[in-house]
């Protein structure tokens, strides 16, 4: 079955990979048939992907992941390069087409498994021949989000200061911080923690090397997610934990605010991860099968199949029909069975089991895919794909950028 890749939304820094810097309010098909991407991640103003020969798609950590990884695991990047986040010299600041093998510092014998794009930084996980994982980072290191001691900007990919002999299950980048989870359930955090987003307690405002989040020991965290200044963790049992800036309610909790931080921040910060409660029964923990994290909000699919959200709602990104913030999990009025969700900076995307895609939230750059630039506070189906007899099978989103993989709709 032939699969197609579509992109739309903001292209001002070339992050759509369409060889221009234009915005698109309707999905645009990538016409390059010579490359197929295993995974696609969109950051603040740049995107990255890894090359494969097969293109069987599955969902992982709000990104697009194809099974059947090419033995070379080549990495492609495009978009803004103003801080070296594409691994290129700073003489050129934008690339609107693919940069094949642009990160030459990752050994060719290593296979790229995951890639994460922050605001102006990039992380990549590559496995060596002995099956151990290594984490590489490059771009802006102004807040030590690269996980190594160096200058503020570094265009060469180097290994993060992490312990040896582990395998990575998930990585994520925020504005100023980074997270990583291992197969043993251990979680590392580094970068800025001024708003509690590192989950390391009130004693650490910033760390230039990765540190183990002790509060999550023995919880078996499998996936990590970064917002602008908050972090989300999901466990093997589906429990959700959050920490960081709670100014807009993006942590989904209203209690346990740190009392030792400065008065100006006291009501906004939780510096050690806390569990998120079930919206239907607050005495129980929320358990989710899919999680998405935007700049200041979170969306997930509960194990009951309900769509649940909380946090900032000023652009309608919560899908609740209002522009109000929500400080605790709330069920979204969405009646269709869900296959996948993902969150952009301030917009949300949902794919149903029937292959229909719905979007809501910020639409200024056309990133909702409805042919206009209107914000929407309720989910609306993207009619474009049904009009060309395509069903959506995977999605990803970034800063006003949307991405979808489709196939011909089955009769």
Buried (B, 14 or more C-beta within 10 A) or exposed (E): EEBBBBBBBBBBBBBBBBBEBBBBBBBBEBEBEEBBBBBBBBBBBBBBBBBBEEBEBEBBBBBBBBEEBBEBBBBBBBBBBBBBBBBBEEEEBBBBEBBEBBBEEBEEEBBBBBBBBBBBBBBBBBBEEEEEBBBBBBBBBBBBBBBBEEEEBBBEBBBBBBEEEBEBBBBBBBBBBBBBBBEEBBBBBBBBBBBBBBBBBBEBBBBBEBBBBEBBEEBBBBBBBBBBBBBBBBBEEBBBBBBBBBBBBBBBBEEEBBEEBEEEBEEBBBBBBBBBBBBEEEEEBBBBBBBBBBBBBBBBBBEEEBBBBBBBBBBBBBBBBEBEBBBBBBBBEBEBEBBBBBBBBBBBBBBBEEBBBBBBBBBBBBBBBBBEBBBBBBBBBBBBBBEBEBBBBBBBBBBBBBBBBBBEBEE
